Amino acid sequence: MRQLRGQERVITANRQTSWAFADAFVAEDEAMLWARDRAQETGLRPVSPGTGAALRLLAATTDAKAVAEIGTGTGVSGLYLLYGMRPDGVLTTVDPEPERQQFAREAFRAAGFAANRARFIPGRALDVLPRLADGGYDLVFCDGDRLESLDYLAESLRLLRPGGLVCFEGVFADGRTVDAAAQPTEVLRLRELLRAVRESQELMGTLLPVGNGLLCAVRRG
Ligand SMILES: C[S@@+](CC[C@H](N)C(=O)[O-])C[C@H]1O[C@@H](n2cnc3c(N)ncnc32)[C@H](O)[C@@H]1O
């Protein structure tokens, strides 16, 4: 009851707008908060609650049975994806840092997911993705190395079934993507990614203004 009243206050007593409201609107469970704490200790930036909830919604909408994630971190985004996927779905998640994946494994277990719901692959995305099956995935979520964004897009097009969805986290780059001042290479790569998705004949994309910007695109059938 107390939690419900708290949630109601988030709606009717909220003085924030747009992004901040969308993030505050989402209730996170203990496992999620634990994974967030581990991310903070590790110096990682996990998806915001609003971004996580959007991913959960998209996984549910696509009735996702097979999801590939680049950048496990400590498991915040993975939890959201698992909550949205089918009960028999499997999340394949890639990260070069096994100790981060160990935190994610613990968070998934704490949330009640059976061990066979997640396949943890330690390694760099561009070494691992070529080993994954063509057309075998309903959704690919990219949150690894921004410098490799265009490579992730190419790999995602190969991995996705027709009608499948690719999502890129962090494309606002905290406002730097639209800032005409000199920007680091990773921001230039994000701009190239945005252009590539917008111009692609194979994809239908949109930019969701949640968190730090979530670029989503469906692979046309
Ligand atoms: C922002 S964190 C991911 C956060 C996570 N998606 C979440 O929301 O909880 C980025 C992660 O990408 C991983 N990473 C860095 N380079 C990578 C690469 N080449 N391939 C796969 N993962 C990579 C890092 O080790 C880090 O854990």
The ligand as an SDF file (V2000), in Angstrom:
LIG
                    3D

 27 29  0  0  0  0  0  0  0  0999 V2000
   27.2990    1.1880  -20.0720 C   0  0  0  0  0  0  0  0  0  0  0  0
   27.8990   -0.3700  -19.6300 S   0  0  0  0  0  0  0  0  0  0  0  0
   26.5140   -1.4370  -19.9380 C   0  0  0  0  0  0  0  0  0  0  0  0
   25.4010   -1.2540  -18.9510 C   0  0  0  0  0  0  0  0  0  0  0  0
   24.3050   -2.2810  -19.0760 C   0  0  0  0  0  0  0  0  0  0  0  0
   23.8180   -2.4230  -20.4430 N   0  0  0  0  0  0  0  0  0  0  0  0
   23.1500   -1.8910  -18.1690 C   0  0  0  0  0  0  0  0  0  0  0  0
   22.3300   -1.0520  -18.5520 O   0  0  0  0  0  0  0  0  0  0  0  0
   23.1020   -2.4180  -17.0550 O   0  0  0  0  0  0  0  0  0  0  0  0
   28.9010   -0.7800  -21.0160 C   0  0  0  0  0  0  0  0  0  0  0  0
   29.4570   -2.1820  -20.9350 C   0  0  0  0  0  0  0  0  0  0  0  0
   30.0010   -2.4790  -22.2170 O   0  0  0  0  0  0  0  0  0  0  0  0
   31.1250   -3.2890  -22.0120 C   0  0  0  0  0  0  0  0  0  0  0  0
   31.9470   -3.2220  -23.2170 N   0  0  0  0  0  0  0  0  0  0  0  0
   32.9640   -2.3690  -23.5110 C   0  0  0  0  0  0  0  0  0  0  0  0
   33.4870   -2.6600  -24.7040 N   0  0  0  0  0  0  0  0  0  0  0  0
   32.7920   -3.7170  -25.1870 C   0  0  0  0  0  0  0  0  0  0  0  0
   32.8760   -4.4920  -26.3650 C   0  0  0  0  0  0  0  0  0  0  0  0
   33.7920   -4.2270  -27.3160 N   0  0  0  0  0  0  0  0  0  0  0  0
   32.0200   -5.5280  -26.5190 N   0  0  0  0  0  0  0  0  0  0  0  0
   31.0920   -5.7990  -25.5800 C   0  0  0  0  0  0  0  0  0  0  0  0
   30.9620   -5.0980  -24.4460 N   0  0  0  0  0  0  0  0  0  0  0  0
   31.8080   -4.0690  -24.2420 C   0  0  0  0  0  0  0  0  0  0  0  0
   31.7760   -2.7350  -20.7570 C   0  0  0  0  0  0  0  0  0  0  0  0
   32.6180   -3.6980  -20.1330 O   0  0  0  0  0  0  0  0  0  0  0  0
   30.5720   -2.3490  -19.9140 C   0  0  0  0  0  0  0  0  0  0  0  0
   30.2500   -3.3680  -19.0060 O   0  0  0  0  0  0  0  0  0  0  0  0
  1  2  1  0
  2  3  1  0
  2 10  1  0
  3  4  1  0
  4  5  1  0
  5  6  1  0
  5  7  1  0
  7  8  2  0
  7  9  1  0
 10 11  1  0
 11 12  1  0
 11 26  1  0
 12 13  1  0
 13 14  1  0
 13 24  1  0
 14 15  1  0
 14 23  1  0
 15 16  2  0
 16 17  1  0
 17 18  1  0
 17 23  2  0
 18 19  1  0
 18 20  2  0
 20 21  1  0
 21 22  2  0
 22 23  1  0
 24 25  1  0
 24 26  1  0
 26 27  1  0
M  CHG  2   2   1   9  -1
M  END
$$$$
